[in-house]
C-alpha cells in the first residue's frame, strides 16, 4: 500500500517544545493536525489561528474519558486518524525515598497511562483503516538511565517495553509502532515547568544532587535541535517500514551503544550461571 501524501496527525503535549515543532512543520506541509494540550489557549496562541487543517483540543491524558473524547473529535473532524504521536510527558528526578507516592504517580499518569489511553482509543480507527503509525516518544533514559532519574527512567522503560510489543501486536493490521528515544534536545524539558524534583530532598543523596545540577546547567545548551528531531519523526510517520527503535542525538546513540556493550559483557561473564538453572 502506498503511503498517503495527506494524513491526519494526532499529537499530545503540543503547546511547546518538540510537540509545537511537530505541529508547525506539519501544518506547513499541508497536513491535517489535531493537537492536544491542557491549556488550549496557549496552544492556539503558539501555533497560530485561522488554520483550516488545525484542530486544537483539550485533553487530560490521565483521564481515559477525556482522551477518548479528543480522539473521536479528531476522527469526526478529519475523517481519519493516520499518525498518533505521543509526545506529552515531563521529567521527574530524585530517589524513591525522597519522592512521595503522589509525585511518582503523577509522572506515571502522564508518561505511561496517558500513552496507553491514546493508543487504546486510536487503535479501533486504525484497525478499520488497516493502516496507521503510532509514534511513542520515550527517552534514552528508557534504555540507558542516569543516576538520579530512576522514577523518570521507570516511566520511560515502560513506554519502551509497551512499544516494542505493540509493534508485533498490530503489524497484522498494517499499523506500525515506532519508539523514539531522544537524548538531550534544546526544549523546555529542563525548566521548572517540565521538571519535577523532590520537595523534600535528603542531603545524604549527594550523587543525585550532583547529577541534577549537571542536567539543569545544561538547559539551553543541549546539542539536539528539536526542529531536526521533529522532521525525522514526521518522516517516520510517512515511512511504510519505519524502524521500531529510533535513537535521536549523538548522546543517545553513544549511551545506547555503551549500554549494549556493558550488557553483552555482563551476559557473557555470567553465562555459566544463566545456563546452570535449566533442568
Secondary structure by P-SEA (a helix, b strand, c coil): cccccbbbbbbccccccaaaaaaaaaaaabbbbbbbbccaaaaaaaaccccccbbbbbbccccaaaaaaaaaaaaaacccccbbbcccccccccccccccaaaaaaaaacccaaaaaaaaaaaaaaaaacbbbbbbbbcccccccccccaaaaaaaaaaaaaaaaaaaacccccbbbbbbbbccccccccccccccccccccccaaaaaaaaaaaaaacccccccaaaaaaaaaaaaacccccccccccaaaaaaaaaaaaaaaaaaaaaccccccccc
